[in-house]
Amino acid sequence: MTGALPQKFGRYQVVKELGRGAMGIVYLAEDTELARRVAIKTIALTGADPERDRHEARFRQEARAAGGVSHPAIVTIYDVGREADTAFIAMELVEGRELRELIRDGAITPSHAVELAALLADGLASAHAHGVIHRDIKPGNIMVLEDGRVKLMDFGIARLQQPTVKTQTGVMLGSPQYMSPEQIAGEEVDGRADVFSLGVVLYEMLTGVKPFDAPDLSQVLFWVVNMPAKPPGERRPGLPAVLDYIVARALKKKPEERYATAAELAADLRRCIEEVRAAESNLGAAGGDTTPMDARSVPLGEDRMELRPARGFDASEAIARLSVVPREAGTESRAGWTVQAPARPRRRVSRGGAILAATYAMAALLALAIVVL
């Protein structure tokens, strides 16, 4: 869609263009019936008539499903329609900054990252309860408002956009660096795929880099499916170890080993928030930097080690059972942090054995004295 600004979409009078994305163009428009401003997201309907009709039918079905989800962390969908060869969605007008801009500017502290992730997990839990899966969670689809609220965009309609990844076996929809292994494999997905993607977003907020960021697409796909991510604490020293565990569980390759629900992830994030704030305060008092590191200063490397919490893992309970100690100077630690090893049991020596050892020692001393004299 190029050229002159369209006049209207249905009852919505176009005011100006707001931006362009993978799905099409987004406009600011006036709802002539309800006298309110809305955002209009357009999707070009292409292909032969049967294909175009199927695309539009699926588009309407997905939009209706997403429109049935009402949550403060999800952008509200008001209406869906078609104008000529363009399908459109009228949705809540949100003013703020995209999360990807905040990450790029280094404007997110660890505690803020945890708070945002918890709010997003709340929204996901609500949507999943309504049977709606996002499938394309990424910083570009998340808006952070001035009052601290967060809004997840394009909910439930992400799979309608044009395929961004093509393979020999078919097509996949979404952003490869944020996709779950099962999405890349073309398998059926459920809410745990969104949990994985949110784990990737949390990782990026905490460290300033993506956990699966490679020079080419094939390597990205291989890393997502096969390679465990480095713990956030290795990329950014000073993060509490509890975040390593939470991220490790969210990014498990097998869905059954991840958080079973987004609500469980939100609960663990809220349990650790005070510990994250305390670590942040300690780092600030020591003169450290509490904002994300510059992504360009962090070598990616391939020396990766996976944290393996149990399937029934609860972050707060697990960390309470561990004694985390700082890495000693001059030693190597692939994970970036170490855990105090249990003390070795003392070897018990029998009384008879002790007497025999003492006898041998006395005999040796006596022999030595005779030689010297």
N, C-alpha and C positions, 0 to 999 in steps of 0.2 A: 504494500500500500504506500504509494508515493504520490507526490503532487500536491494539489490544493487540499486544504483542511476540509474534511467532510462536515456537512451542516448538522446532521443529526443521526442518531441510532434509535429507532423507535421513538419513544416520547422524550428522549434525552437530547438536549441541545448542546452541541459541542462548543466548548469555550476555547480550549487550547490543547496542544499536545503536551503530555507530561514526560513521555519517554518511550523507548523502543526496547523490546526484548525478544527472546526466542519465540514467544507465542504470537507476537505482533506488536501493535502500537497501543499505548495507554493514553487516554484522553481525560481531561477534566471536562465534566459536562454538568448541565443543569437539568434536574428532574422537573419537567414542566407541570407535572401533576401534584407533586408533594413539595415543590419549592425548596429543594435541598440540592446541594452539590454532591456529586458522586464521581467515582473513577470508573471509566469504561475501558475494559480490556477487550481487544479485538483479536479474532482468529480467522485467518483467510481459509475459506472452504475451497479446496482445490481437487482436481481429478475429475473422472467421469461422473455422470449423474448418480448412479447407484453407490459409488464409493463416497461421493460427497454427502449423500443422504445418510449413509451409515455413520459417517464422521459426525454429522450434525446431531444425529440421534444419540450417539454416545456422549457427545458434548453436553447435550441437554440433561441426560441422565446423571452424569457426573456433577454438573452444576447444581441440579436439584438436591442430590445427596449432600453436597458440601453446604448448600443453603440451609439444610436442616440442622446444622451444627451451630450452636450459639455458645460462645465462650469469649471472655475478655482478651485472650491471647490469639484469637483467630479473626481475621478480617471477615466481616459479615457480607454475604452475597445477597443482593436485593432482587435481582431480576436477570433473566437470560432471554436472548432473542436473536433475530437475524435481520440483517439489512443487505439486500442483494446477495452477493457472494461472500459476505462477511458475517460470521457469528460474533456475538458480543455478550459480555457479562457486565452488569452494573453492580458495583460493590462499594462498600464503605470507603470514603476518602480518608486516607491516613497521612498525616504530616509528621515527618521525623527524618531519621537518617538510616540508611541501610546498614545492617550489621557489618557487611564486608568493608564499608568505608571506615567504620570505627576500628575494625581489626587492622586495616591498613595504616591508620593513623596512630596506632598504639594507644587508643583511648580507653581500654578496658582493663581494669585490675582483676586479679584472680577472684576476689570475692564477688565482684560485679558479674564476672563470667558465670560463676556458680549460680547466682541469683537469676540471671537471664535464662540459663539452661533449665532451672527448676520451673520457671514460669512457662517456658516452651513445652516442657514435659507435661505440665498440667493441661495445656491445650491439646496436646496429642492424646492424652488419656481420655479426654472428653470426646474427641473425634473418633477414636478407636472404639469407644463404647457405642457409637452410632454406626459402626461398620465402615467408616471412611478412613482410607489410608492416603497419606500425602504422596509418597514415592519420590519426592524431589526436594528434600530439605537441604538448604544450603544458605550461607550468609546473604546471598543476593535475594532470597525470598523471605527475609526476616527484617522487619522494620522496628527500630527502637525509637520510642516517642520521647518528647522532652520531659514528660512527667515520670519517666522511668518504666512505663509499661512497654510491653513488647507485642508485636503483631506478626503472626505467621501468614504469609501471603500465598495465593494460588493453591489453597487447600482443596484437595480432592479433585483438582482438574489438571494436575501436573502431567498426567500421562496422555493428555490430549495434544501436547505440543509435538512438533516435528521430532523424529528420532535424532538424538545427538550421538549415538554410538551404533555402528553397524558391525556385525560379526558374520562369520560364515554360516552360522545357523539361524540368523534372523536379526532382529533389531531390538535395542533396548532404549528405554526412555529415561532421561535423567542426566545428572552430572556425574561422570565416572569417579571423580575423586571423593564423592560423598555417598556413593551407592553402596549398598550392602552386597556381600558375596552372592547371595541368592538372586539378587536383581541382575547381577552381571551374568550369572549362569542361566538366566531366563526362566527361573523357577517361579512358582506362585509365591506371593509375598503376603505377610500380615503385618501387624503393628510393630513387630520386632525389627522389621527392616527400617522403619522410621526411628526406632531406638538407636540402631547402628549409626544412621546418618546424623542424628543429634549428638551422638558420641564424638563423631568426627568434628562437628561444629564446636563442641565444647573444647576439644583438643586444640583447635585452631585459636579459639579465644584465649586459652591459657598460655599458649606458646608462641603464637604469631605465625605458625607454619602448619601446613596440612600434614597429617600422618602418612598419607600415601601420595606423595607429590614426586612424580618422576618425569624425565624429559619427554617421553613419548607415551602414546595411549596404551600400547600393548604392555608396557612395563607397569603403568598405573593399574591396569586390570589384573596383572599378575600379582602385584603387591597386595591389592585389596583382597584377593581370593586366598593367597598363600602366606604372605609375610605379616607377622605380628608387628604392631607399631611400637616404637620406642616409648617407654613411659614418659609422660609429660615432665616429670621431675628430672629426667636426664637432659632434656632440651632446655629446661629452665630451672636451675638449682634454686632451692628455697621453697618450692611448692611442697606442701605436706604430702606424705606418702599415701594418705587416704584417697587423694585424687588419682594417683596411679592405679589404685585398685578399682575405683569407680569407672575410670575410662577403660581399663583392661576388660572389665565385664561387659561394658556397653559395646566394645569392639570385638567381641568373640566372633570367630568365623561361623560357628554353628549357631543358628537361632536359638536352639534349646538351651544353650549355655549362657545366653545373654540375660538381661533383665526380662522377666516374662511380660511385664507391662511397663508403660511409660510412668505410671503412678509409682512403681517401685523405684525407678530411677530418681524421680522427683523427691521421694522420701529420703533416699541416701544423700542426695545433694543438700537437703535441708539439715540433715543430721551433722554434716561436716562443715557447715558454713562458719560456725564460731571458730573452729580449728583453723580454717583458711584465713579468717580475719586476724587471728592471733599471729599466724606465720607472717602475714602481710605486715602487721605492726612491727614485729621483730626485725623483719628485713628493712623496713623503713627506718627504724631506730639505729640500725647498723650502717645506715647510709647507702643501702642497696636500692636498686631500681625495682619498683613495684608494678611497672607497666610491662606489657608484653615485649619480648625481645624483637629486634629487627630480624625479619625472616632471612635477610641476606647474610646475616652473621652466623647463622646456624647451619653447619654442614649436615647434609642428610645422611650420607653414609649408608651402609647396609649391615652394620654390626647390630643386629636386633635381638632382643631377648624378650620373651613373653612372660607376663605375670599370669599365674594360673590360680585364681581364687576358686574355691569349691563351687559346685553348682548352686548350693543353697546359701550362697555368699550374702552376708549383710555387712556393708562397709564398716559401720560404727563398731559392731561387735568384733569383727575380725581384727581391726587395727588395735582394739583394746587389748588383744591377746599378744600383741607383738611389741618388742622393744626396739624402736628404730634408733640407730646410732649414726652419727655423721661419718662420712667416708674419711679415712685417715690419709694424711698427706703421704704422697709417694706410692699409694696403692692404686690398683686398677679396679674399677667396678663397672661392668658392662651395663648394669641397670641404672646407674647413677645414684643408687642408694643401697644400703645394706641393712640386714636384719641381724640382731644379736643372736649368735648361735647358742643353743643350749649347752650348759657346762657339761664337760665329760665326767661321767661317774668315776669316783676314786677307786683305784684297785685295792681290794682288801687283802691284807697279808696275814696269814695265820701266825699264832704265837710261836709254834714250833719252827716255822720258817724263819721268823725274826731271830730266834736264838741261834739257829744254824748259821745264818748270815753273819751274826756278830762273832761267832766262833771262828769262822773263816777269816774275818777281818783281823781279829786279834792274832791269829796264826801268821797272817801275812806281815803284820807289823813286827812280830817277834823275829821272823826270818830276816826282814830288812835290817833290824837292829844288829843281829849276829853278823851279817855281811859287812856292815859299816864298821863295827868294832874289830 
